[in-house]
Amino acid sequence: MKAVNDSRIILGSSVFDLSNQTLVSSNATHQLTFREAKLLALFAKHRNQVLERDFILKSVWEDEGVIVGRSVDVFVSRLRKMLANEPAVKITAVHGVGYKMEVFS
């Protein structure tokens, strides 16, 4: 994981600042929700690896007590929109398994 400092992560030409929950991508700054930031941090930590849906749910939503299965899809969709103009980052669905965030250098 390429990091500028402890809280800033480089994803292609985008910069994700975990401590401020912001993503700067294609000259646009996105203020992330707590869950969006937690999910993006999980993907960044496990870049180019397939993450099982259950692992994502437990890692991001378990502390809520109530887990809604479609939450992963909704939040992945939000992140995809924010990263739409970032050619070096792609979040893909792995049918029947989960998701994978590919980062091309």
DRENPAPA-422660 format. One record per residue: residue number from 0; residue in one letter; y, x, z of N, C-alpha, C in turn. Coordinates in Angstrom, 2 decimals. Layout:
REM residues N
<rec resi="NUM" resn="A" n_c2="Y" n_c1="X" n_c3="Z" ca_c2="Y" ca_c1="X" ca_c3="Z" c_c2="Y" c_c1="X" c_c3="Z"/>
...
This chain:
REM residues 105
<rec resi="0" resn="M" n_c2="-1.17" n_c1="0.85" n_c3="0.00" ca_c2="0.00" ca_c1="0.00" ca_c3="0.00" c_c2="1.23" c_c1="0.90" c_c3="0.00"/>
<rec resi="1" resn="K" n_c2="2.05" n_c1="0.76" n_c3="-1.01" ca_c2="3.29" ca_c1="1.53" ca_c3="-1.06" c_c2="4.30" c_c1="0.87" c_c3="-0.15"/>
<rec resi="2" resn="A" n_c2="4.81" n_c1="1.65" n_c3="0.78" ca_c2="5.81" ca_c1="1.12" ca_c3="1.69" c_c2="7.01" c_c1="2.04" c_c3="1.72"/>
<rec resi="3" resn="V" n_c2="8.20" n_c1="1.48" n_c3="1.71" ca_c2="9.42" ca_c1="2.26" ca_c3="1.80" c_c2="9.62" c_c1="2.65" c_c3="3.26"/>
<rec resi="4" resn="N" n_c2="9.43" n_c1="1.73" n_c3="4.15" ca_c2="9.42" ca_c1="2.00" ca_c3="5.58" c_c2="8.40" c_c1="1.06" c_c3="6.20"/>
<rec resi="5" resn="D" n_c2="8.43" n_c1="0.88" n_c3="7.49" ca_c2="7.41" ca_c1="0.07" ca_c3="8.15" c_c2="7.38" c_c1="-1.39" c_c3="7.72"/>
<rec resi="6" resn="S" n_c2="8.52" n_c1="-1.92" n_c3="7.28" ca_c2="8.54" ca_c1="-3.35" ca_c3="6.97" c_c2="8.77" c_c1="-3.66" c_c3="5.49"/>
<rec resi="7" resn="R" n_c2="9.09" n_c1="-2.66" n_c3="4.66" ca_c2="9.36" ca_c1="-2.92" ca_c3="3.24" c_c2="8.18" c_c1="-2.45" c_c3="2.39"/>
<rec resi="8" resn="I" n_c2="7.68" n_c1="-3.35" n_c3="1.57" ca_c2="6.52" ca_c1="-3.08" ca_c3="0.73" c_c2="6.92" c_c1="-3.23" c_c3="-0.73"/>
<rec resi="9" resn="I" n_c2="6.57" n_c1="-2.24" n_c3="-1.54" ca_c2="6.88" ca_c1="-2.26" ca_c3="-2.96" c_c2="5.73" c_c1="-2.93" c_c3="-3.71"/>
<rec resi="10" resn="L" n_c2="6.05" n_c1="-3.95" n_c3="-4.48" ca_c2="5.07" ca_c1="-4.65" ca_c3="-5.32" c_c2="5.61" c_c1="-4.62" c_c3="-6.74"/>
<rec resi="11" resn="G" n_c2="5.17" n_c1="-3.67" n_c3="-7.54" ca_c2="5.72" ca_c1="-3.49" ca_c3="-8.87" c_c2="7.17" c_c1="-3.06" c_c3="-8.74"/>
<rec resi="12" resn="S" n_c2="8.09" n_c1="-3.85" n_c3="-9.32" ca_c2="9.52" ca_c1="-3.55" ca_c3="-9.17" c_c2="10.15" c_c1="-4.46" c_c3="-8.11"/>
<rec resi="13" resn="S" n_c2="9.33" n_c1="-5.25" n_c3="-7.43" ca_c2="9.81" ca_c1="-6.14" ca_c3="-6.37" c_c2="9.68" c_c1="-5.46" c_c3="-5.02"/>
<rec resi="14" resn="V" n_c2="10.53" n_c1="-5.90" n_c3="-4.09" ca_c2="10.49" ca_c1="-5.37" ca_c3="-2.73" c_c2="10.32" c_c1="-6.53" c_c3="-1.76"/>
<rec resi="15" resn="F" n_c2="9.28" n_c1="-6.43" n_c3="-0.94" ca_c2="8.99" ca_c1="-7.44" ca_c3="0.07" c_c2="9.35" c_c1="-6.84" c_c3="1.42"/>
<rec resi="16" resn="D" n_c2="10.29" n_c1="-7.47" n_c3="2.11" ca_c2="10.71" ca_c1="-7.02" ca_c3="3.43" c_c2="10.10" c_c1="-7.96" c_c3="4.45"/>
<rec resi="17" resn="L" n_c2="9.04" n_c1="-7.49" n_c3="5.08" ca_c2="8.29" ca_c1="-8.32" ca_c3="6.02" c_c2="9.12" c_c1="-8.71" c_c3="7.23"/>
<rec resi="18" resn="S" n_c2="9.88" n_c1="-7.78" n_c3="7.78" ca_c2="10.64" ca_c1="-8.08" ca_c3="9.00" c_c2="11.72" c_c1="-9.13" c_c3="8.77"/>
<rec resi="19" resn="N" n_c2="12.31" n_c1="-9.15" n_c3="7.57" ca_c2="13.34" ca_c1="-10.15" ca_c3="7.26" c_c2="12.80" c_c1="-11.34" c_c3="6.47"/>
<rec resi="20" resn="Q" n_c2="11.50" n_c1="-11.30" n_c3="6.15" ca_c2="10.84" ca_c1="-12.35" ca_c3="5.38" c_c2="11.56" c_c1="-12.63" c_c3="4.07"/>
<rec resi="21" resn="T" n_c2="11.90" n_c1="-11.55" n_c3="3.34" ca_c2="12.56" ca_c1="-11.71" ca_c3="2.05" c_c2="11.77" c_c1="-10.99" c_c3="0.96"/>
<rec resi="22" resn="L" n_c2="11.89" n_c1="-11.52" n_c3="-0.23" ca_c2="11.28" ca_c1="-10.92" ca_c3="-1.41" c_c2="12.37" c_c1="-10.81" c_c3="-2.47"/>
<rec resi="23" resn="V" n_c2="12.63" n_c1="-9.58" n_c3="-2.91" ca_c2="13.60" ca_c1="-9.37" ca_c3="-3.98" c_c2="12.80" c_c1="-9.08" c_c3="-5.24"/>
<rec resi="24" resn="S" n_c2="12.88" n_c1="-10.00" n_c3="-6.20" ca_c2="12.13" ca_c1="-9.91" ca_c3="-7.44" c_c2="13.02" c_c1="-10.31" c_c3="-8.60"/>
<rec resi="25" resn="S" n_c2="13.13" n_c1="-9.44" n_c3="-9.59" ca_c2="13.96" ca_c1="-9.70" ca_c3="-10.78" c_c2="15.39" c_c1="-10.11" c_c3="-10.40"/>
<rec resi="26" resn="N" n_c2="16.01" n_c1="-9.35" n_c3="-9.55" ca_c2="17.39" ca_c1="-9.57" ca_c3="-9.11" c_c2="17.61" c_c1="-10.89" c_c3="-8.36"/>
<rec resi="27" resn="A" n_c2="16.53" n_c1="-11.55" n_c3="-7.98" ca_c2="16.65" ca_c1="-12.78" ca_c3="-7.18" c_c2="16.08" c_c1="-12.49" c_c3="-5.79"/>
<rec resi="28" resn="T" n_c2="16.78" n_c1="-12.96" n_c3="-4.76" ca_c2="16.30" ca_c1="-12.79" ca_c3="-3.40" c_c2="15.75" c_c1="-14.12" c_c3="-2.92"/>
<rec resi="29" resn="H" n_c2="14.50" n_c1="-14.09" n_c3="-2.48" ca_c2="13.83" ca_c1="-15.30" ca_c3="-1.98" c_c2="13.66" c_c1="-15.17" c_c3="-0.48"/>
<rec resi="30" resn="Q" n_c2="14.10" n_c1="-16.18" n_c3="0.26" ca_c2="13.87" ca_c1="-16.23" ca_c3="1.70" c_c2="12.53" c_c1="-16.93" c_c3="1.91"/>
<rec resi="31" resn="L" n_c2="11.56" n_c1="-16.20" n_c3="2.44" ca_c2="10.22" ca_c1="-16.75" ca_c3="2.63" c_c2="10.09" c_c1="-17.46" c_c3="3.97"/>
<rec resi="32" resn="T" n_c2="9.21" n_c1="-18.45" n_c3="4.00" ca_c2="8.88" ca_c1="-19.08" ca_c3="5.27" c_c2="7.93" c_c1="-18.12" c_c3="6.01"/>
<rec resi="33" resn="F" n_c2="7.69" n_c1="-18.41" n_c3="7.27" ca_c2="6.79" ca_c1="-17.58" ca_c3="8.07" c_c2="5.41" c_c1="-17.47" c_c3="7.41"/>
<rec resi="34" resn="R" n_c2="4.86" n_c1="-18.60" n_c3="6.96" ca_c2="3.52" ca_c1="-18.61" ca_c3="6.35" c_c2="3.51" c_c1="-17.91" c_c3="4.99"/>
<rec resi="35" resn="E" n_c2="4.56" n_c1="-18.09" n_c3="4.19" ca_c2="4.64" ca_c1="-17.40" ca_c3="2.90" c_c2="4.65" c_c1="-15.90" c_c3="3.11"/>
<rec resi="36" resn="A" n_c2="5.45" n_c1="-15.44" n_c3="4.09" ca_c2="5.52" ca_c1="-14.01" ca_c3="4.38" c_c2="4.18" c_c1="-13.48" c_c3="4.90"/>
<rec resi="37" resn="K" n_c2="3.53" n_c1="-14.26" n_c3="5.73" ca_c2="2.24" ca_c1="-13.85" ca_c3="6.28" c_c2="1.19" c_c1="-13.75" c_c3="5.17"/>
<rec resi="38" resn="L" n_c2="1.20" n_c1="-14.71" n_c3="4.25" ca_c2="0.26" ca_c1="-14.70" ca_c3="3.13" c_c2="0.54" c_c1="-13.54" c_c3="2.18"/>
<rec resi="39" resn="L" n_c2="1.81" n_c1="-13.31" n_c3="1.86" ca_c2="2.14" ca_c1="-12.21" ca_c3="0.97" c_c2="1.80" c_c1="-10.87" c_c3="1.61"/>
<rec resi="40" resn="A" n_c2="2.00" n_c1="-10.73" n_c3="2.91" ca_c2="1.63" ca_c1="-9.50" ca_c3="3.62" c_c2="0.12" c_c1="-9.29" c_c3="3.56"/>
<rec resi="41" resn="L" n_c2="-0.64" n_c1="-10.36" n_c3="3.70" ca_c2="-2.10" ca_c1="-10.27" ca_c3="3.62" c_c2="-2.54" c_c1="-9.81" c_c3="2.23"/>
<rec resi="42" resn="F" n_c2="-1.95" n_c1="-10.41" n_c3="1.20" ca_c2="-2.26" ca_c1="-9.99" ca_c3="-0.17" c_c2="-1.87" c_c1="-8.54" c_c3="-0.41"/>
<rec resi="43" resn="A" n_c2="-0.70" n_c1="-8.14" n_c3="0.10" ca_c2="-0.21" ca_c1="-6.77" ca_c3="-0.10" c_c2="-1.13" c_c1="-5.76" c_c3="0.59"/>
<rec resi="44" resn="K" n_c2="-1.61" n_c1="-6.11" n_c3="1.76" ca_c2="-2.51" ca_c1="-5.23" ca_c3="2.52" c_c2="-3.85" c_c1="-5.08" c_c3="1.80"/>
<rec resi="45" resn="H" n_c2="-4.26" n_c1="-6.14" n_c3="1.11" ca_c2="-5.56" ca_c1="-6.16" ca_c3="0.42" c_c2="-5.37" c_c1="-6.27" c_c3="-1.09"/>
<rec resi="46" resn="R" n_c2="-4.36" n_c1="-5.58" n_c3="-1.61" ca_c2="-4.08" ca_c1="-5.66" ca_c3="-3.05" c_c2="-5.28" c_c1="-5.23" c_c3="-3.86"/>
<rec resi="47" resn="N" n_c2="-5.45" n_c1="-5.89" n_c3="-5.00" ca_c2="-6.55" ca_c1="-5.63" ca_c3="-5.94" c_c2="-7.93" c_c1="-5.88" c_c3="-5.33"/>
<rec resi="48" resn="Q" n_c2="-7.99" n_c1="-6.70" n_c3="-4.28" ca_c2="-9.26" ca_c1="-7.08" ca_c3="-3.67" c_c2="-9.38" c_c1="-8.60" c_c3="-3.67"/>
<rec resi="49" resn="V" n_c2="-10.59" n_c1="-9.09" n_c3="-3.89" ca_c2="-10.81" ca_c1="-10.53" ca_c3="-3.83" c_c2="-10.86" c_c1="-10.93" c_c3="-2.35"/>
<rec resi="50" resn="L" n_c2="-10.03" n_c1="-11.91" n_c3="-1.99" ca_c2="-10.02" ca_c1="-12.44" ca_c3="-0.63" c_c2="-10.63" c_c1="-13.82" c_c3="-0.63"/>
<rec resi="51" resn="E" n_c2="-11.64" n_c1="-14.00" n_c3="0.21" ca_c2="-12.29" ca_c1="-15.30" ca_c3="0.30" c_c2="-11.34" c_c1="-16.31" c_c3="0.93"/>
<rec resi="52" resn="R" n_c2="-11.45" n_c1="-17.53" n_c3="0.45" ca_c2="-10.61" ca_c1="-18.62" ca_c3="0.92" c_c2="-10.66" c_c1="-18.76" c_c3="2.45"/>
<rec resi="53" resn="D" n_c2="-11.83" n_c1="-18.69" n_c3="3.05" ca_c2="-11.97" ca_c1="-18.81" ca_c3="4.50" c_c2="-11.25" c_c1="-17.67" c_c3="5.23"/>
<rec resi="54" resn="F" n_c2="-11.34" n_c1="-16.47" n_c3="4.67" ca_c2="-10.65" ca_c1="-15.31" ca_c3="5.26" c_c2="-9.14" c_c1="-15.52" c_c3="5.24"/>
<rec resi="55" resn="I" n_c2="-8.64" n_c1="-16.03" n_c3="4.12" ca_c2="-7.19" ca_c1="-16.31" ca_c3="4.01" c_c2="-6.78" c_c1="-17.37" c_c3="5.02"/>
<rec resi="56" resn="L" n_c2="-7.54" n_c1="-18.45" n_c3="5.10" ca_c2="-7.21" ca_c1="-19.53" ca_c3="6.04" c_c2="-7.19" c_c1="-19.03" c_c3="7.48"/>
<rec resi="57" resn="K" n_c2="-8.22" n_c1="-18.26" n_c3="7.85" ca_c2="-8.28" ca_c1="-17.75" ca_c3="9.22" c_c2="-7.16" c_c1="-16.75" c_c3="9.50"/>
<rec resi="58" resn="S" n_c2="-6.83" n_c1="-15.92" n_c3="8.53" ca_c2="-5.81" ca_c1="-14.89" ca_c3="8.73" c_c2="-4.40" c_c1="-15.47" c_c3="8.81"/>
<rec resi="59" resn="V" n_c2="-4.14" n_c1="-16.52" n_c3="8.05" ca_c2="-2.77" ca_c1="-17.04" ca_c3="7.96" c_c2="-2.55" c_c1="-18.31" c_c3="8.78"/>
<rec resi="60" resn="W" n_c2="-3.55" n_c1="-19.18" n_c3="8.87" ca_c2="-3.35" ca_c1="-20.48" ca_c3="9.50" c_c2="-4.11" c_c1="-20.71" c_c3="10.80"/>
<rec resi="61" resn="E" n_c2="-5.01" n_c1="-19.84" n_c3="11.19" ca_c2="-5.89" ca_c1="-20.10" ca_c3="12.33" c_c2="-5.14" c_c1="-20.43" c_c3="13.62"/>
<rec resi="62" resn="D" n_c2="-4.01" n_c1="-19.77" n_c3="13.85" ca_c2="-3.28" ca_c1="-20.00" ca_c3="15.10" c_c2="-2.67" c_c1="-21.40" c_c3="15.22"/>
<rec resi="63" resn="E" n_c2="-2.68" n_c1="-22.17" n_c3="14.12" ca_c2="-2.17" ca_c1="-23.54" ca_c3="14.18" c_c2="-3.18" c_c1="-24.51" c_c3="14.77"/>
<rec resi="64" resn="G" n_c2="-4.45" n_c1="-24.14" n_c3="14.77" ca_c2="-5.48" ca_c1="-25.03" ca_c3="15.28" c_c2="-6.01" c_c1="-25.97" c_c3="14.22"/>
<rec resi="65" resn="V" n_c2="-5.12" n_c1="-26.55" n_c3="13.44" ca_c2="-5.52" ca_c1="-27.46" ca_c3="12.37" c_c2="-5.36" c_c1="-26.73" c_c3="11.04"/>
<rec resi="66" resn="I" n_c2="-6.45" n_c1="-26.64" n_c3="10.31" ca_c2="-6.43" ca_c1="-25.93" ca_c3="9.03" c_c2="-6.62" c_c1="-26.95" c_c3="7.91"/>
<rec resi="67" resn="V" n_c2="-5.69" n_c1="-26.96" n_c3="6.97" ca_c2="-5.79" ca_c1="-27.84" ca_c3="5.81" c_c2="-6.15" c_c1="-26.97" c_c3="4.61"/>
<rec resi="68" resn="G" n_c2="-7.30" n_c1="-27.26" n_c3="3.99" ca_c2="-7.81" ca_c1="-26.44" ca_c3="2.91" c_c2="-6.88" c_c1="-26.25" c_c3="1.74"/>
<rec resi="69" resn="R" n_c2="-6.10" n_c1="-27.26" n_c3="1.40" ca_c2="-5.21" ca_c1="-27.16" ca_c3="0.24" c_c2="-3.97" c_c1="-26.31" c_c3="0.53"/>
<rec resi="70" resn="S" n_c2="-3.74" n_c1="-25.97" n_c3="1.77" ca_c2="-2.57" ca_c1="-25.15" ca_c3="2.13" c_c2="-2.56" c_c1="-23.84" c_c3="1.36"/>
<rec resi="71" resn="V" n_c2="-3.71" n_c1="-23.22" n_c3="1.22" ca_c2="-3.79" ca_c1="-21.95" ca_c3="0.50" c_c2="-3.28" c_c1="-22.12" c_c3="-0.92"/>
<rec resi="72" resn="D" n_c2="-3.74" n_c1="-23.16" n_c3="-1.61" ca_c2="-3.34" ca_c1="-23.39" ca_c3="-3.00" c_c2="-1.83" c_c1="-23.62" c_c3="-3.12"/>
<rec resi="73" resn="V" n_c2="-1.27" n_c1="-24.40" n_c3="-2.20" ca_c2="0.15" ca_c1="-24.71" ca_c3="-2.23" c_c2="0.98" c_c1="-23.43" c_c3="-2.02"/>
<rec resi="74" resn="F" n_c2="0.59" n_c1="-22.62" n_c3="-1.04" ca_c2="1.35" ca_c1="-21.42" ca_c3="-0.74" c_c2="1.17" c_c1="-20.35" c_c3="-1.81"/>
<rec resi="75" resn="V" n_c2="0.00" n_c1="-20.26" n_c3="-2.40" ca_c2="-0.21" ca_c1="-19.32" ca_c3="-3.52" c_c2="0.68" c_c1="-19.73" c_c3="-4.69"/>
<rec resi="76" resn="S" n_c2="0.76" n_c1="-21.03" n_c3="-4.95" ca_c2="1.62" ca_c1="-21.54" ca_c3="-6.02" c_c2="3.08" c_c1="-21.15" c_c3="-5.78"/>
<rec resi="77" resn="R" n_c2="3.54" n_c1="-21.26" n_c3="-4.55" ca_c2="4.92" ca_c1="-20.89" ca_c3="-4.22" c_c2="5.16" c_c1="-19.40" c_c3="-4.48"/>
<rec resi="78" resn="L" n_c2="4.21" n_c1="-18.56" n_c3="-4.04" ca_c2="4.35" ca_c1="-17.11" ca_c3="-4.24" c_c2="4.33" c_c1="-16.76" c_c3="-5.72"/>
<rec resi="79" resn="R" n_c2="3.47" n_c1="-17.43" n_c3="-6.47" ca_c2="3.41" ca_c1="-17.19" ca_c3="-7.92" c_c2="4.75" c_c1="-17.48" c_c3="-8.58"/>
<rec resi="80" resn="K" n_c2="5.41" n_c1="-18.56" n_c3="-8.17" ca_c2="6.71" ca_c1="-18.91" ca_c3="-8.75" c_c2="7.75" c_c1="-17.84" c_c3="-8.42"/>
<rec resi="81" resn="M" n_c2="7.72" n_c1="-17.33" n_c3="-7.20" ca_c2="8.67" ca_c1="-16.29" ca_c3="-6.81" c_c2="8.43" c_c1="-14.99" c_c3="-7.56"/>
<rec resi="82" resn="L" n_c2="7.17" n_c1="-14.73" n_c3="-7.91" ca_c2="6.80" ca_c1="-13.49" ca_c3="-8.59" c_c2="6.64" c_c1="-13.68" c_c3="-10.10"/>
<rec resi="83" resn="A" n_c2="7.06" n_c1="-14.82" n_c3="-10.62" ca_c2="6.84" ca_c1="-15.16" ca_c3="-12.03" c_c2="7.43" c_c1="-14.14" c_c3="-12.99"/>
<rec resi="84" resn="N" n_c2="8.57" n_c1="-13.54" n_c3="-12.64" ca_c2="9.21" ca_c1="-12.57" ca_c3="-13.52" c_c2="8.85" c_c1="-11.13" c_c3="-13.19"/>
<rec resi="85" resn="E" n_c2="7.80" n_c1="-10.95" n_c3="-12.38" ca_c2="7.32" ca_c1="-9.62" ca_c3="-12.00" c_c2="6.04" c_c1="-9.33" c_c3="-12.78"/>
<rec resi="86" resn="P" n_c2="6.15" n_c1="-8.57" n_c3="-13.89" ca_c2="4.97" ca_c1="-8.34" ca_c3="-14.73" c_c2="3.88" c_c1="-7.48" c_c3="-14.08"/>
<rec resi="87" resn="A" n_c2="4.22" n_c1="-6.75" n_c3="-13.03" ca_c2="3.25" ca_c1="-5.85" ca_c3="-12.40" c_c2="2.44" c_c1="-6.51" c_c3="-11.28"/>
<rec resi="88" resn="V" n_c2="2.73" n_c1="-7.79" n_c3="-11.00" ca_c2="2.03" ca_c1="-8.48" ca_c3="-9.91" c_c2="1.51" c_c1="-9.82" c_c3="-10.43"/>
<rec resi="89" resn="K" n_c2="0.24" n_c1="-10.06" n_c3="-10.17" ca_c2="-0.38" ca_c1="-11.31" ca_c3="-10.61" c_c2="-1.35" c_c1="-11.79" c_c3="-9.53"/>
<rec resi="90" resn="I" n_c2="-1.21" n_c1="-13.04" n_c3="-9.11" ca_c2="-2.14" ca_c1="-13.63" ca_c3="-8.15" c_c2="-3.07" c_c1="-14.53" c_c3="-8.94"/>
<rec resi="91" resn="T" n_c2="-4.34" n_c1="-14.18" n_c3="-8.95" ca_c2="-5.32" ca_c1="-14.94" ca_c3="-9.73" c_c2="-6.33" c_c1="-15.63" c_c3="-8.83"/>
<rec resi="92" resn="A" n_c2="-6.79" n_c1="-16.78" n_c3="-9.29" ca_c2="-7.84" ca_c1="-17.50" ca_c3="-8.58" c_c2="-9.19" c_c1="-16.94" c_c3="-9.01"/>
<rec resi="93" resn="V" n_c2="-10.06" n_c1="-16.74" n_c3="-8.06" ca_c2="-11.43" ca_c1="-16.32" ca_c3="-8.35" c_c2="-12.30" c_c1="-17.54" c_c3="-8.05"/>
<rec resi="94" resn="H" n_c2="-12.74" n_c1="-18.20" n_c3="-9.11" ca_c2="-13.42" ca_c1="-19.49" ca_c3="-8.99" c_c2="-14.55" c_c1="-19.47" c_c3="-7.96"/>
<rec resi="95" resn="G" n_c2="-14.48" n_c1="-20.41" n_c3="-7.03" ca_c2="-15.52" ca_c1="-20.57" ca_c3="-6.02" c_c2="-15.46" c_c1="-19.54" c_c3="-4.90"/>
<rec resi="96" resn="V" n_c2="-14.49" n_c1="-18.62" n_c3="-4.94" ca_c2="-14.41" ca_c1="-17.57" ca_c3="-3.92" c_c2="-13.07" c_c1="-17.59" c_c3="-3.19"/>
<rec resi="97" resn="G" n_c2="-11.98" n_c1="-17.36" n_c3="-3.93" ca_c2="-10.68" ca_c1="-17.28" ca_c3="-3.30" c_c2="-9.62" c_c1="-16.80" c_c3="-4.26"/>
<rec resi="98" resn="Y" n_c2="-8.84" n_c1="-15.81" n_c3="-3.83" ca_c2="-7.74" ca_c1="-15.28" ca_c3="-4.65" c_c2="-7.71" c_c1="-13.77" c_c3="-4.61"/>
<rec resi="99" resn="K" n_c2="-7.03" n_c1="-13.22" n_c3="-5.64" ca_c2="-6.86" ca_c1="-11.78" ca_c3="-5.73" c_c2="-5.43" c_c1="-11.51" c_c3="-6.21"/>
<rec resi="100" resn="M" n_c2="-4.72" n_c1="-10.62" n_c3="-5.51" ca_c2="-3.40" ca_c1="-10.21" ca_c3="-5.98" c_c2="-3.56" c_c1="-8.86" c_c3="-6.64"/>
<rec resi="101" resn="E" n_c2="-3.34" n_c1="-8.86" n_c3="-7.97" ca_c2="-3.44" ca_c1="-7.62" ca_c3="-8.73" c_c2="-2.05" c_c1="-7.01" c_c3="-8.84"/>
<rec resi="102" resn="V" n_c2="-1.97" n_c1="-5.72" n_c3="-8.55" ca_c2="-0.71" ca_c1="-4.99" ca_c3="-8.67" c_c2="-0.96" c_c1="-3.85" c_c3="-9.63"/>
<rec resi="103" resn="F" n_c2="-0.23" n_c1="-3.86" n_c3="-10.74" ca_c2="-0.37" ca_c1="-2.85" ca_c3="-11.76" c_c2="0.74" c_c1="-1.82" c_c3="-11.58"/>
<rec resi="104" resn="S" n_c2="0.38" n_c1="-0.58" n_c3="-11.61" ca_c2="1.38" ca_c1="0.48" ca_c3="-11.41" c_c2="2.01" c_c1="0.90" c_c3="-12.71"/>
